[in-house]
Amino acid sequence: MDLKTTYMGIELKNPLIVGACEMTADINMVKNMEEAGAAAIVYKSLFEEQIHLEAAELDDDLHEYDDRNAEMITLFPSIDHSGPKAFLMKLKDLKAAVSIPVIASLNCVYDVSWVEYAQYIEQTGVDGIELNFYNSVSDSSKSSSDIEKEQVEILKRVKAAVRIPVSVKLSPFYSNPLNFIRQLDVSGVNGVVLFNRLFQPDIDIKAEELKMPYNLSSKNDNRLSLRYTGLLSGNIHTSICATNGIHDAEDMISLLLAGADVVQVVSVLYKNGIREISTILENLSAWMKSKGYESIADFKGKLSKNNLKEPYAYERAQYVDYLMKKKKILKEYSV
């Protein structure tokens, strides 16, 4: 079977990309991912907050003894913090160690930092950059349109500053995600990733304190990505990457039928191990053979909104259909 596809203008041997996580920062693990069949990886995110925290901690360590003994000052010379240099060195080493495309993930706070760090990242030789766009709103006076304008402007500035492809990984929390993605598309984005799985706090009621549990996805979490993929396919020029809740070949095939160019997997690798990549790809090939498909292009987008006879399948028709079948569903689950 011909599993080749294109994402962000990058030719890939198949549609499976390993998303940004701790595993993709480990060279040996990435080599195992490549051996298992992964078409590309997204390197662990560079978080601007982490850079600032490391800088503050290093500054504290360097100057801990400054005022205790004048003779001790020379033992702790003041140096400029390396900023993202350690991150960039590891990224460059990993890129040199594997032959599959490597995409860097970037997550910044300040507008000016996006461009600066994107330029640093480009120098490592990576194949593309994935910008993480979301907004933790704490100011009620800031409108949704203001947030969107800022993010579109960031994309434009990054695109103007680098020569490699740039994608945007989005949260689903926009007033109209379709409209915002269209704005990104018009602004020249090379790919959109649907959707970011944001960490959310929980509460330990026994200790009466906040806790941050692991936030691995479950199989049904891909429904939102599937819906928006089906709505966008054929209506934007940029590549579509679906993520969140893709755990097996069935999930991947569903997203490809909806119109995704590629998918990203993470949680299933934590749960089942890196060899799960091979299993997913083998089952994808087996399904294609059973259906008589010779390439991904033969069926990609077959069930997108544009290619369906029923134009409301991705809209309110799903809700109406549920209401019409409510008695059957209640009987099936003995409610």
VENFENKA-V958488 format. One record per residue. RES is the residue in three letters. PHI is phi in radians with two decimals (NA if undefined). PSI is psi in whole degrees, -180 to 180 (NA if undefined). OMEGA is omega in whole degrees, -180 to 180 (none if undefined). Layout:
res = {RES RES}
phi = {PHI PHI}
psi = {PSI PSI}
omega = {OMEGA OMEGA}
//
This chain:
res = {MET ASP LEU LYS THR THR TYR MET GLY ILE GLU LEU LYS ASN PRO LEU ILE VAL GLY ALA CYS GLU MET THR ALA ASP ILE ASN MET VAL LYS ASN MET GLU GLU ALA GLY ALA ALA ALA ILE VAL TYR LYS SER LEU PHE GLU GLU GLN ILE HIS LEU GLU ALA ALA GLU LEU ASP ASP ASP LEU HIS GLU TYR ASP ASP ARG ASN ALA GLU MET ILE THR LEU PHE PRO SER ILE ASP HIS SER GLY PRO LYS ALA PHE LEU MET LYS LEU LYS ASP LEU LYS ALA ALA VAL SER ILE PRO VAL ILE ALA SER LEU ASN CYS VAL TYR ASP VAL SER TRP VAL GLU TYR ALA GLN TYR ILE GLU GLN THR GLY VAL ASP GLY ILE GLU LEU ASN PHE TYR ASN SER VAL SER ASP SER SER LYS SER SER SER ASP ILE GLU LYS GLU GLN VAL GLU ILE LEU LYS ARG VAL LYS ALA ALA VAL ARG ILE PRO VAL SER VAL LYS LEU SER PRO PHE TYR SER ASN PRO LEU ASN PHE ILE ARG GLN LEU ASP VAL SER GLY VAL ASN GLY VAL VAL LEU PHE ASN ARG LEU PHE GLN PRO ASP ILE ASP ILE LYS ALA GLU GLU LEU LYS MET PRO TYR ASN LEU SER SER LYS ASN ASP ASN ARG LEU SER LEU ARG TYR THR GLY LEU LEU SER GLY ASN ILE HIS THR SER ILE CYS ALA THR ASN GLY ILE HIS ASP ALA GLU ASP MET ILE SER LEU LEU LEU ALA GLY ALA ASP VAL VAL GLN VAL VAL SER VAL LEU TYR LYS ASN GLY ILE ARG GLU ILE SER THR ILE LEU GLU ASN LEU SER ALA TRP MET LYS SER LYS GLY TYR GLU SER ILE ALA ASP PHE LYS GLY LYS LEU SER LYS ASN ASN LEU LYS GLU PRO TYR ALA TYR GLU ARG ALA GLN TYR VAL ASP TYR LEU MET LYS LYS LYS LYS ILE LEU LYS GLU TYR SER VAL}
phi = {NA -1.58 -1.68 -1.12 -2.62 -2.24 -2.42 1.02 1.45 -1.74 -1.34 -2.12 -1.31 -2.84 -1.52 -1.74 -2.03 -1.53 -1.30 -1.08 -2.94 -1.05 -1.10 -1.37 -1.66 -1.82 -1.03 -1.12 -1.14 -1.15 -1.07 -1.16 -1.11 -1.09 -1.11 -1.28 2.09 -0.97 -1.41 -2.89 -2.33 -1.87 -1.15 -0.80 -1.08 -1.59 -1.75 -1.08 -1.04 -1.14 -1.09 -1.15 -1.14 -1.09 -1.11 -1.15 -1.15 -1.14 -1.08 -1.10 -1.13 -1.19 -1.92 -1.05 -1.88 -0.97 -1.68 -1.57 -2.73 -1.02 -1.22 -1.48 -1.05 -1.21 -1.35 -2.24 -1.13 -1.31 -2.25 -1.30 -1.14 -1.25 1.04 -1.49 -1.06 -1.08 -1.03 -1.17 -1.11 -1.14 -1.09 -1.11 -1.12 -1.17 -1.03 -1.29 -1.54 -2.23 -1.78 -1.36 -1.04 -2.09 -1.93 -1.63 -1.85 -2.22 -2.42 -2.00 -1.87 -1.68 -0.97 -1.17 -1.21 -0.96 -1.20 -1.04 -1.24 -1.07 -1.17 -1.03 -1.09 -1.00 -1.18 -1.37 1.60 -1.16 -1.55 -3.01 -2.24 -1.95 -1.56 -1.63 -1.82 -2.77 -2.44 -1.49 -1.24 -2.25 -2.06 -1.22 -1.43 -1.53 -1.45 -1.10 -1.15 -1.14 -1.08 -1.13 -1.08 -1.07 -1.24 -1.10 -1.13 -1.06 -1.01 -1.06 -1.20 -1.15 -1.03 -1.28 -1.66 -2.20 -1.81 -1.50 -1.09 -2.25 -1.97 -2.23 -1.69 -1.87 -1.49 -1.46 -1.62 -2.02 -1.01 -2.46 -0.97 -1.09 -1.16 -1.15 -1.11 -1.11 -1.08 -1.11 -1.07 -1.11 -1.44 1.72 -1.08 -1.61 -2.95 -2.14 -1.95 -2.04 -2.34 -1.18 -1.69 -1.44 -1.28 -2.18 -1.31 -2.21 -2.17 -1.49 -1.26 -1.29 -1.48 0.95 -2.61 -1.29 -2.41 -2.08 -1.31 -1.06 -2.13 -1.23 -1.43 -2.05 -1.00 -1.43 -1.27 -1.52 -1.07 -1.16 -1.07 -1.09 -1.07 -1.26 -1.09 -1.11 -1.30 -1.53 -0.97 1.49 -1.97 -2.33 -1.52 -1.31 -1.24 -2.04 -2.03 -1.76 -2.58 1.48 1.48 -1.74 -2.03 -2.74 -1.11 -1.03 -1.11 -1.07 -1.08 -1.03 -1.19 -1.15 -1.09 -1.29 2.18 -1.19 -1.44 -2.57 -2.29 -1.97 -2.13 -2.51 -0.97 -1.11 -1.30 -1.17 -1.38 -2.03 1.68 -1.14 -1.11 -1.09 -1.00 -1.08 -1.09 -1.07 -1.19 -1.12 -1.24 -1.10 -1.09 -1.11 -1.12 -1.05 -1.10 -1.15 -1.66 1.43 -1.53 -1.73 -2.57 -1.05 -1.08 -1.16 -2.30 -1.05 1.39 -1.03 -1.97 -1.28 -1.02 -1.12 -1.81 -1.71 -1.22 -1.61 -1.22 -1.76 -1.08 -1.71 -2.11 -1.22 -1.02 -1.09 -1.18 -1.11 -1.08 -1.09 -1.09 -1.18 -1.78 -1.00 -1.10 -1.14 -1.18 -1.10 -1.18 -1.09 -1.74 0.94 -1.62}
psi = {142 105 4 146 177 136 127 24 3 127 129 150 -18 175 9 117 139 123 169 129 178 -35 -34 0 -3 117 -44 -41 -41 -37 -40 -36 -43 -44 -36 -15 0 136 -27 166 154 117 147 138 143 113 126 -37 -37 -38 -45 -39 -44 -39 -44 -42 -41 -41 -41 -43 -41 -32 18 -36 11 -42 6 -39 120 -32 -19 -9 -38 -17 -18 73 142 127 154 138 142 -8 -129 12 -43 -43 -46 -37 -44 -40 -44 -42 -41 -42 -38 -20 -15 161 -15 156 142 126 132 143 133 134 103 167 -48 144 -44 -27 -33 -49 -45 -50 -34 -40 -40 -47 -42 -34 -15 -13 12 165 -17 172 136 114 130 109 116 167 118 93 127 -1 109 -15 -10 122 161 -37 -35 -43 -45 -41 -42 -43 -39 -40 -39 -45 -47 -41 -40 -44 -37 -21 -19 161 -13 160 150 126 167 126 122 152 161 1 60 151 -41 89 -36 -43 -43 -41 -36 -39 -43 -40 -47 -31 0 15 144 -14 150 138 122 112 165 137 100 141 136 143 157 173 128 104 -21 -47 -13 55 160 148 157 90 160 146 52 148 165 168 -38 1 -5 0 -41 -43 -41 -45 -49 -30 -46 -34 -32 -31 126 -6 -4 159 -27 161 152 125 126 141 174 102 24 106 -13 -179 -34 -45 -45 -46 -41 -45 -37 -41 -33 -19 4 144 -36 170 156 137 145 -63 -41 -28 -34 -36 -41 -7 164 -29 -13 -25 -47 -42 -45 -46 -38 -42 -31 -47 -41 -42 -44 -42 -42 -27 -8 18 133 -19 163 -37 -23 -26 -7 126 7 -32 26 166 -40 -25 7 144 -33 103 -13 10 -29 8 -137 -15 -32 -43 -43 -41 -39 -44 -39 -30 14 -44 -39 -40 -43 -39 -41 -38 10 45 NA}
omega = {177 -177 -175 177 179 178 -178 -177 -180 178 -179 -178 176 -174 -174 177 174 -177 -178 179 180 -177 -177 174 -178 -175 -178 178 180 175 177 176 179 179 -180 176 180 -178 -179 174 172 -177 179 -173 168 -180 -179 180 180 178 -180 180 179 180 -180 -180 179 180 178 -179 -177 -173 -177 -174 -175 -173 -176 -177 -176 -179 -177 -176 -177 179 -178 -178 179 178 176 179 -175 -180 -178 -174 179 177 -176 178 179 178 179 179 -180 179 -179 -173 -177 -179 179 179 177 178 180 179 -175 -177 -174 179 -175 -176 -176 -176 -178 -178 -177 -178 177 178 175 -177 -179 -178 179 180 180 -174 -179 179 176 179 178 -179 168 -176 175 -171 175 -179 -176 -179 -179 -176 179 179 177 179 -179 179 178 -177 176 179 177 178 -178 -178 178 179 -180 -174 -178 -179 -179 -179 -179 174 178 175 -170 165 178 -170 172 180 176 -178 -179 180 -179 177 176 176 178 180 179 -178 172 178 -178 179 173 -179 -173 -3 177 176 -174 176 180 180 173 -180 173 -174 178 180 -178 178 178 174 -179 -178 172 -171 180 -178 172 -169 -175 -177 -179 -175 -179 177 -179 -178 -177 174 179 179 -175 -174 -180 -178 175 -178 -174 178 179 175 178 178 177 176 177 -169 -179 -178 178 178 -179 -178 179 -179 177 177 178 176 179 175 180 172 173 177 176 -171 -178 179 174 -176 -171 180 -175 -180 177 177 -180 -179 180 -178 178 180 174 180 180 179 179 179 -179 -179 -179 178 180 -179 177 -178 -178 -177 -179 179 -178 -179 172 -178 -177 -175 180 176 179 -173 -176 -174 -179 -175 -173 -179 178 -180 180 180 178 -180 -179 -177 -172 -178 180 -179 180 179 -178 -179 176 180 none}
//
